[in-house]
Amino acid sequence: MRGEDIQNRILEYLKNQEWPSTTEDVAAGVGISWNTAELQLTKLQIQGKVKFRKVGRQNQWWLDKSYKSNMAK
């Protein structure tokens, strides 16, 4: 599976979450390894599509509001 395909699956997963998701949650929800999820989430963050916050030992991710509103169109 290509990185772009994985990123699209991650974005769809995050779109359906009510709360920020950990890297582990994303990996399990999309069916990929934790390392792959972290890499692709970081790329999505650089692109401005997702936001990131470190809470304790967890990395939490959610869709950027402006990107999320563009997805709805």
Backbone as a chain_set.jsonl record, in Angstrom:
{"seq": "MRGEDIQNRILEYLKNQEWPSTTEDVAAGVGISWNTAELQLTKLQIQGKVKFRKVGRQNQWWLDKSYKSNMAK", "coords": {"N": [[0.841, -1.174, 0.0], [0.53, 2.227, -0.788], [2.009, 5.287, 0.518], [0.329, 7.524, 0.244], [-2.198, 6.337, 0.039], [-2.405, 5.203, 2.574], [-2.365, 7.524, 4.106], [-4.803, 8.676, 3.321], [-6.592, 6.791, 4.37], [-6.029, 7.117, 7.079], [-6.884, 9.772, 7.452], [-9.637, 9.475, 6.952], [-10.272, 7.782, 9.076], [-9.694, 9.466, 11.312], [-11.555, 11.45, 10.836], [-13.911, 10.345, 11.667], [-13.755, 10.197, 14.413], [-14.582, 11.204, 17.72], [-12.929, 12.265, 19.641], [-9.47, 13.24, 20.231], [-7.093, 10.96, 18.871], [-4.788, 8.402, 19.791], [-1.526, 7.475, 18.55], [-1.361, 4.718, 18.572], [-4.085, 4.008, 18.588], [-4.844, 4.935, 16.043], [-3.199, 3.35, 14.402], [-4.225, 0.767, 14.97], [-6.897, 1.137, 14.158], [-6.659, 1.6, 11.437], [-5.234, -0.51, 10.569], [-2.418, -0.819, 10.408], [1.138, -0.738, 11.183], [2.464, 0.637, 14.276], [4.716, 2.255, 13.863], [4.499, 2.94, 11.133], [2.1, 4.346, 11.213], [2.839, 6.539, 12.858], [4.805, 7.766, 11.247], [3.306, 8.474, 8.925], [1.324, 10.101, 10.072], [2.89, 12.197, 11.021], [3.783, 13.246, 8.59], [1.303, 14.111, 7.613], [0.792, 16.073, 9.485], [2.776, 17.947, 8.883], [1.824, 18.715, 6.408], [-0.329, 20.161, 7.217], [-2.771, 19.004, 7.737], [-3.477, 17.5, 9.955], [-3.501, 17.87, 13.534], [-1.351, 17.868, 16.435], [-0.58, 16.737, 19.716], [1.315, 16.195, 22.604], [0.596, 14.211, 25.286], [1.41, 13.374, 28.337], [2.87, 10.319, 27.945], [1.766, 9.827, 25.556], [1.074, 10.358, 22.099], [-1.2, 12.435, 20.65], [-3.648, 12.832, 18.142], [-5.595, 14.731, 15.787], [-7.955, 15.902, 13.337], [-7.132, 18.878, 11.588], [-8.988, 21.848, 11.985], [-9.567, 23.557, 9.763], [-8.914, 21.908, 7.608], [-10.681, 19.806, 8.041], [-13.153, 21.079, 7.626], [-12.95, 21.554, 4.902], [-13.014, 18.945, 3.967], [-15.648, 18.271, 4.287], [-16.95, 19.491, 2.237]], "CA": [[0.0, 0.0, 0.0], [1.313, 3.463, -0.907], [1.875, 6.25, 1.605], [-0.852, 8.36, 0.018], [-3.374, 5.526, 0.383], [-2.424, 5.096, 4.033], [-2.761, 8.83, 4.622], [-6.246, 8.831, 3.1], [-7.271, 5.937, 5.347], [-5.864, 7.768, 8.381], [-7.772, 10.937, 7.478], [-11.007, 8.972, 7.097], [-10.389, 7.289, 10.449], [-9.746, 10.6, 12.229], [-12.791, 12.189, 10.568], [-15.006, 9.683, 12.376], [-13.479, 10.138, 15.848], [-15.085, 12.338, 18.496], [-11.847, 12.755, 20.491], [-8.142, 12.974, 19.68], [-6.697, 9.549, 18.874], [-3.366, 8.145, 19.947], [-0.902, 6.797, 17.406], [-1.749, 3.311, 18.683], [-5.484, 3.913, 18.139], [-4.861, 5.111, 14.583], [-2.595, 2.151, 13.814], [-5.183, -0.337, 15.081], [-8.09, 1.452, 13.376], [-6.353, 1.571, 10.004], [-4.635, -1.813, 10.261], [-1.011, -0.649, 10.058], [2.008, -0.764, 12.357], [2.591, 1.901, 15.001], [5.753, 3.059, 13.202], [3.933, 3.476, 9.89], [1.117, 5.361, 11.603], [3.562, 7.72, 13.34], [5.436, 8.398, 10.087], [2.298, 9.094, 8.057], [0.7, 11.185, 10.832], [3.842, 13.317, 11.019], [3.7, 13.836, 7.256], [0.033, 14.828, 7.544], [0.941, 17.272, 10.308], [3.576, 18.888, 8.098], [0.933, 19.201, 5.347], [-1.372, 20.975, 7.829], [-4.053, 18.295, 7.726], [-3.768, 17.041, 11.311], [-2.853, 18.537, 14.662], [-0.663, 16.935, 17.312], [-0.264, 17.168, 21.076], [1.87, 15.131, 23.444], [-0.047, 14.186, 26.594], [2.132, 12.327, 29.052], [3.674, 9.537, 27.017], [0.97, 9.57, 24.357], [0.918, 11.325, 21.019], [-2.608, 12.5, 20.287], [-3.84, 13.398, 16.809], [-6.95, 15.029, 15.351], [-7.974, 16.672, 12.09], [-7.097, 20.328, 11.66], [-10.349, 22.353, 11.732], [-9.728, 24.071, 8.398], [-8.908, 20.771, 6.693], [-11.914, 19.066, 8.266], [-14.256, 21.779, 6.966], [-12.79, 21.33, 3.461], [-13.415, 17.562, 3.675], [-17.113, 18.202, 4.292], [-17.484, 20.076, 0.993]], "C": [[0.89, 1.243, 0.0], [1.039, 4.403, 0.263], [0.643, 7.117, 1.476], [-2.135, 7.621, 0.372], [-3.517, 5.41, 1.897], [-2.88, 6.417, 4.633], [-4.257, 9.063, 4.449], [-7.044, 7.995, 4.084], [-7.182, 6.541, 6.743], [-6.808, 8.961, 8.494], [-9.232, 10.521, 7.638], [-11.244, 8.478, 8.522], [-10.559, 8.462, 11.416], [-11.027, 11.409, 12.065], [-13.955, 11.632, 11.387], [-14.812, 9.597, 13.884], [-13.996, 11.392, 16.546], [-13.981, 13.009, 19.298], [-10.52, 12.552, 19.786], [-7.781, 11.494, 19.84], [-5.194, 9.432, 19.072], [-2.831, 7.48, 18.677], [-1.311, 5.333, 17.401], [-3.188, 3.1, 18.216], [-5.573, 3.989, 16.616], [-4.318, 3.859, 13.908], [-3.574, 0.979, 13.836], [-6.404, -0.098, 14.198], [-7.883, 1.346, 11.881], [-5.743, 0.228, 9.593], [-3.196, -1.716, 9.783], [-0.175, -0.693, 11.327], [2.056, 0.621, 13.008], [3.591, 2.813, 14.299], [5.236, 3.698, 11.915], [2.924, 4.575, 10.203], [1.812, 6.65, 12.037], [4.192, 8.488, 12.181], [4.403, 9.143, 9.242], [1.563, 10.23, 8.77], [1.603, 12.411, 10.873], [3.832, 14.017, 9.662], [2.411, 14.642, 7.094], [0.065, 16.106, 8.38], [1.718, 18.346, 9.548], [2.729, 19.508, 6.984], [-0.199, 20.075, 5.89], [-2.734, 20.312, 7.878], [-4.445, 17.769, 9.095], [-2.995, 17.876, 12.322], [-2.321, 17.465, 15.61], [-0.464, 17.572, 18.678], [0.276, 15.965, 21.834], [1.235, 15.27, 24.818], [0.573, 13.029, 27.371], [3.049, 11.615, 28.079], [2.944, 9.255, 25.707], [1.062, 10.72, 23.362], [-0.551, 11.29, 20.627], [-2.767, 13.304, 19.012], [-5.311, 13.668, 16.555], [-6.86, 15.856, 14.071], [-7.901, 18.162, 12.382], [-8.483, 20.85, 11.27], [-10.544, 22.827, 10.3], [-9.732, 22.939, 7.38], [-10.209, 19.99, 6.817], [-13.095, 19.748, 7.573], [-14.165, 21.641, 5.447], [-13.196, 19.916, 3.063], [-14.936, 17.458, 3.527], [-17.709, 18.716, 2.99], [-17.505, 19.095, -0.135]], "O": [[1.891, 1.293, 0.714], [-0.007, 4.332, 0.91], [-0.019, 7.417, 2.47], [-3.055, 8.209, 0.94], [-4.621, 5.508, 2.434], [-3.689, 6.435, 5.562], [-4.907, 9.596, 5.348], [-8.073, 8.448, 4.585], [-8.146, 6.487, 7.506], [-7.46, 9.139, 9.523], [-9.978, 11.155, 8.384], [-12.299, 8.73, 9.103], [-11.466, 8.453, 12.248], [-11.531, 11.985, 13.029], [-14.871, 12.367, 11.754], [-15.628, 8.982, 14.57], [-13.863, 12.502, 16.029], [-14.079, 14.197, 19.607], [-10.441, 11.771, 18.838], [-8.133, 10.866, 20.838], [-4.424, 10.258, 18.582], [-3.595, 6.99, 17.846], [-1.58, 4.767, 16.342], [-3.479, 2.122, 17.526], [-6.285, 3.209, 15.984], [-4.909, 3.361, 12.949], [-3.732, 0.281, 12.834], [-6.895, -1.028, 13.557], [-8.815, 1.038, 11.139], [-5.738, -0.125, 8.414], [-2.789, -2.433, 8.869], [-0.722, -0.686, 12.43], [1.737, 1.632, 12.383], [3.344, 4.011, 14.154], [5.51, 4.868, 11.646], [2.898, 5.61, 9.537], [1.41, 7.737, 11.623], [4.123, 9.716, 12.136], [4.605, 10.304, 8.888], [1.213, 11.224, 8.134], [1.124, 13.54, 10.77], [3.869, 15.246, 9.597], [2.421, 15.726, 6.51], [-0.561, 17.103, 8.022], [1.348, 19.52, 9.574], [2.895, 20.682, 6.654], [-0.949, 20.665, 5.113], [-3.748, 20.99, 8.045], [-5.634, 17.608, 9.373], [-1.98, 18.496, 12.005], [-2.771, 16.319, 15.596], [-0.215, 18.772, 18.794], [-0.246, 14.857, 21.717], [1.325, 16.325, 25.444], [0.297, 11.86, 27.099], [3.909, 12.24, 27.458], [3.449, 8.527, 24.853], [1.119, 11.891, 23.738], [-1.085, 10.228, 20.308], [-2.108, 14.326, 18.82], [-6.177, 12.937, 17.037], [-5.818, 16.436, 13.764], [-8.536, 18.65, 13.317], [-9.086, 20.345, 10.323], [-11.569, 22.536, 9.684], [-10.467, 22.996, 6.395], [-10.777, 19.56, 5.813], [-13.945, 19.072, 6.995], [-15.193, 21.615, 4.77], [-13.671, 19.701, 1.948], [-15.44, 16.658, 2.74], [-18.858, 18.406, 2.672], [-17.924, 19.435, -1.241]]}, "num_chains": 1, "name": "protein.A"}
